[in-house]
Amino acid sequence: MAGHSKWATTKHKKAITDGRRSKLFAKLVKNIEVAARMGGPDPAGNPTLVDAIQKAKKTSVPNDNIDRAVKRGGGLDGDSVDYETLMYEGYAPGGVAILVECLTDNKNRAVSEVRLAFNRNGGNMAESGSVSYLFERKGVVAITKGEHSEDELLEVVLDSGAEEINDEGETFEILSEATDVVAVRTALQEAGIDYDSAEAQFVPTMRTPVDLEGAQKALRLIEALEDNDDVQNVFSNLEIPEDVAAQLADAE
């Protein structure tokens, strides 16, 4: 759930742990299939596949599921599905900008269900280009905070194209140009530093702060979208101020 406050990120992780693991597994497996199809089933020559497998393993997807996804995507078992990547744009209540990235084998089903989620949760879909200009495509490498400080990490990745490091509460996020994400990841690996994920994402260039009601409504819409099997990622420019985050935590 990119573009959220630290509180929302923590809440999202808890939600995955509590009851949405199977849906997440399916999405991670789909990512592996597409990566294997696009760049081949050999991770040695396919950095996108390496990252997709790494992310799946970090979320405890069984190795058998990962292996089958690589074979399926690489056409090694004769059983493949042709997925299409689609982007939809819209607004949550309060004017929060939303980008919805779908990976689907049925375009009509995907757009219908995305529109339904917006309509049921007080949002509205928007024309192509009316929201996307508020985001930049960036490389994002996430690292769980540990013994490494922000300054130490910056020293490791600065020469690989890293632009900045953001403190996201439980994690550090290293931002780069989307084309430099593999170089940043490699620099960390060579320094013996473990990372949680490394991928290109849509990062907001400006954020929309909300009050308690606005935060609740926006999060409700985002979670409804993420529950859709065709939706791979939801990006937003939602900003939850610290006082509102505290109110949300109390309301839990």
BELBELKA-V27689 format. One record per backbone hydrogen bond with DSSP energy under -0.5 kcal/mol. CO is the residue of the C=O (numbers start at 1). NH is the residue of the N-H. E is the energy in kcal/mol with one decimal. If there is no record, write none. Layout:
BEGIN
co:CO nh:NH e:E
co:CO nh:NH e:E
END
This chain:
BEGIN
co:1 nh:4 e:-0.6
co:2 nh:236 e:-1.6
co:5 nh:9 e:-2.0
co:6 nh:10 e:-2.2
co:7 nh:11 e:-2.6
co:8 nh:12 e:-2.5
co:9 nh:13 e:-2.2
co:10 nh:14 e:-2.0
co:11 nh:15 e:-2.2
co:12 nh:16 e:-2.0
co:13 nh:17 e:-2.2
co:14 nh:18 e:-2.6
co:15 nh:19 e:-2.0
co:15 nh:20 e:-0.8
co:16 nh:20 e:-1.0
co:20 nh:24 e:-2.1
co:21 nh:25 e:-2.9
co:22 nh:26 e:-2.0
co:23 nh:27 e:-1.8
co:24 nh:28 e:-2.5
co:25 nh:29 e:-2.6
co:26 nh:30 e:-2.0
co:27 nh:31 e:-2.0
co:28 nh:32 e:-1.8
co:29 nh:33 e:-2.3
co:30 nh:34 e:-2.4
co:31 nh:35 e:-2.4
co:32 nh:36 e:-2.6
co:33 nh:37 e:-2.2
co:34 nh:38 e:-2.6
co:35 nh:39 e:-2.5
co:36 nh:40 e:-1.6
co:41 nh:43 e:-0.8
co:42 nh:45 e:-1.5
co:43 nh:46 e:-1.4
co:46 nh:50 e:-1.9
co:47 nh:51 e:-2.1
co:48 nh:52 e:-2.0
co:49 nh:53 e:-2.7
co:50 nh:54 e:-2.6
co:51 nh:55 e:-2.5
co:52 nh:56 e:-1.8
co:53 nh:57 e:-2.6
co:54 nh:58 e:-2.3
co:55 nh:59 e:-1.0
co:56 nh:61 e:-2.5
co:57 nh:60 e:-1.8
co:62 nh:66 e:-1.8
co:63 nh:67 e:-2.9
co:64 nh:68 e:-2.4
co:65 nh:69 e:-2.0
co:66 nh:70 e:-2.2
co:67 nh:71 e:-2.2
co:68 nh:72 e:-2.8
co:69 nh:73 e:-2.8
co:70 nh:74 e:-2.3
co:71 nh:76 e:-3.0
co:71 nh:77 e:-0.7
co:72 nh:75 e:-1.1
co:78 nh:80 e:-0.6
co:81 nh:83 e:-1.0
co:84 nh:86 e:-0.5
co:84 nh:104 e:-2.5
co:86 nh:102 e:-3.4
co:88 nh:100 e:-3.1
co:89 nh:126 e:-2.9
co:90 nh:98 e:-2.7
co:91 nh:124 e:-2.1
co:92 nh:95 e:-1.4
co:92 nh:96 e:-0.6
co:96 nh:92 e:-2.9
co:97 nh:237 e:-1.4
co:98 nh:90 e:-2.0
co:99 nh:101 e:-0.5
co:99 nh:235 e:-2.7
co:100 nh:88 e:-2.6
co:100 nh:102 e:-0.6
co:101 nh:232 e:-2.8
co:101 nh:233 e:-1.7
co:102 nh:86 e:-2.2
co:104 nh:84 e:-3.1
co:106 nh:110 e:-2.2
co:107 nh:111 e:-2.5
co:108 nh:112 e:-1.8
co:109 nh:113 e:-2.4
co:110 nh:114 e:-2.3
co:111 nh:115 e:-2.3
co:112 nh:116 e:-2.0
co:113 nh:117 e:-2.1
co:114 nh:118 e:-2.1
co:115 nh:119 e:-2.7
co:116 nh:120 e:-2.7
co:117 nh:121 e:-1.0
co:118 nh:121 e:-0.6
co:118 nh:123 e:-2.6
co:119 nh:122 e:-1.0
co:124 nh:91 e:-2.7
co:126 nh:89 e:-0.5
co:127 nh:130 e:-2.0
co:129 nh:133 e:-0.6
co:131 nh:134 e:-2.3
co:132 nh:135 e:-1.9
co:134 nh:205 e:-2.9
co:134 nh:206 e:-0.7
co:136 nh:138 e:-0.7
co:136 nh:203 e:-3.2
co:137 nh:178 e:-0.7
co:138 nh:201 e:-3.1
co:139 nh:176 e:-1.8
co:140 nh:142 e:-0.5
co:140 nh:199 e:-2.0
co:141 nh:174 e:-3.0
co:142 nh:196 e:-3.1
co:142 nh:197 e:-1.1
co:143 nh:172 e:-2.8
co:148 nh:146 e:-0.5
co:149 nh:153 e:-2.2
co:150 nh:154 e:-2.3
co:151 nh:155 e:-1.9
co:152 nh:156 e:-1.5
co:153 nh:157 e:-2.2
co:154 nh:158 e:-1.8
co:157 nh:160 e:-1.5
co:157 nh:162 e:-1.5
co:158 nh:161 e:-1.1
co:161 nh:177 e:-0.6
co:164 nh:175 e:-2.9
co:166 nh:168 e:-0.8
co:166 nh:173 e:-2.5
co:168 nh:170 e:-1.4
co:170 nh:145 e:-2.4
co:171 nh:168 e:-2.8
co:172 nh:143 e:-2.6
co:172 nh:174 e:-0.5
co:173 nh:166 e:-2.9
co:173 nh:175 e:-0.6
co:174 nh:141 e:-2.1
co:175 nh:163 e:-3.5
co:175 nh:164 e:-1.3
co:176 nh:139 e:-2.6
co:177 nh:180 e:-2.0
co:178 nh:181 e:-1.1
co:180 nh:184 e:-2.3
co:181 nh:185 e:-2.4
co:182 nh:186 e:-2.6
co:183 nh:187 e:-2.2
co:184 nh:188 e:-1.9
co:185 nh:189 e:-2.3
co:186 nh:190 e:-2.7
co:187 nh:191 e:-1.2
co:188 nh:193 e:-2.9
co:189 nh:192 e:-1.6
co:192 nh:194 e:-0.6
co:197 nh:142 e:-2.2
co:199 nh:140 e:-2.9
co:201 nh:138 e:-3.0
co:201 nh:203 e:-0.7
co:203 nh:136 e:-2.7
co:207 nh:209 e:-0.6
co:208 nh:239 e:-2.2
co:210 nh:241 e:-0.5
co:211 nh:215 e:-2.7
co:212 nh:216 e:-2.5
co:213 nh:217 e:-2.3
co:214 nh:218 e:-2.5
co:215 nh:219 e:-2.6
co:216 nh:220 e:-1.9
co:217 nh:221 e:-2.0
co:218 nh:222 e:-2.5
co:219 nh:223 e:-2.6
co:220 nh:224 e:-1.9
co:221 nh:225 e:-2.4
co:222 nh:226 e:-2.5
co:223 nh:227 e:-1.3
co:225 nh:228 e:-1.6
co:228 nh:231 e:-1.2
co:230 nh:103 e:-2.6
co:230 nh:232 e:-0.5
co:233 nh:101 e:-2.8
co:234 nh:2 e:-0.9
co:235 nh:99 e:-2.9
co:237 nh:208 e:-3.4
co:239 nh:210 e:-1.5
co:239 nh:241 e:-0.7
co:241 nh:245 e:-2.6
co:242 nh:246 e:-2.0
co:243 nh:247 e:-1.6
co:244 nh:248 e:-2.6
co:245 nh:249 e:-2.3
co:246 nh:250 e:-2.0
co:247 nh:251 e:-1.6
co:248 nh:252 e:-0.8
co:249 nh:252 e:-0.7
END
